[in-house]
Amino acid sequence: MLVPCYNEELTIAQVIKDFRKYLPGIEIYVYDNNSTDQTAKIAAEYGAIVRHEFQQGKSNVVRSMFREIDADYYIMVDGDNTYPASQAPILLKEMKDKNCDMVVGDRLSNGTYLKENKRAMHGFGNKLVKSLINYIFRAELKDIMTGYRVFSKRFVKNYPIMYQGFELETEMTIFALNNNLRISEVPIGFIERPEGSFSKLNTYTDGFKVLRTILNLFRHYKPLQFFSIFAVIFFIASLVFGIPPIVEYFRYDFVYKVPSAILASGLMLFALISFTIGLVLDTISVNAKKIMQIFLQNS
């Protein structure tokens, strides 16, 4: 089990005890990310294997976890005691029964997150991210941002982590969708952090980073669709500025609105360039996807 931690001294002991209760004999790795409190000491006292990641950011922690640890299945959970350990056997069973690559602990379907979460903008952000990803990648996922997941070894050893912070969950979800990896969701409960424990997620700053990540990954994984949006915008703008000069020419055999004609020509050129860029990058993206599929088949 993998537990990325930063200043979780109030909750880490309970997390370790609960998961040992429901999964006896499990190896628990707590990766401390420069905590300024007693997180690492407490985790060691309760029998966890403590390691340290000195590059700040959850993605840096998970990158080290995935690189350093070999297992058949990986349970990852935040160290804030907001996710129920009692659901871990159910998530593992789902992984084994359906031969999944990623099983997601879904906080949203049963309403517990909306009931427990006191930060309204977090709920709105979850819905926005979920809607965008489902629309762009034609999926029907119910919870994108949850920190409670189970992974196969195939996923862990082939997933390239590119971002640094709380964009991680978004990135891994899009990676799985783009590469046709099996995803399953299991509804779980959610408990708000205890008093005195604080979330490291900044609603606005990290929310903006997540949205930027979605757009970047949309551009990387689906470049034809991405650049076609700009091509259509430029094409429509070209028609708006170009139709009046064309009408003038047929009516008077002369173009009076020369600047509009030049602007329309430039916009049409931008539309063609955008579409061409999309076509070229789409070819590269498809070939990269084929290579990844070969790696995944041999994993």
Secondary structure, 3 states (H helix, E strand, C coil): CEEEECCCCCCHHHHHHHHHHHCCCCCCEEEECCCCCCHHHHHHHCCCEEEECCCCCHHHHHHHHHHHCCCCEEEECCCCCCCCHHHHHHHHHHHHHCCCCEEEEECCCCCHHHHHCCCHHHHHHHHHHHHHHHHHHCCCCCCCCCCCEEEEHHHHHHCCCCCCCCCHHHHHHHHHHHCCCCEEEEECCCCCCCCCCCCCCCHHHHHHHHHHHHHHHHHHHCHHHHHHHHHHHHHHHHHHHHHHHHHHHHHHCCCCCHHHHHHHHHHHHHHHHHHHHHHHHHHHHHHHHHHHHHHHHCC
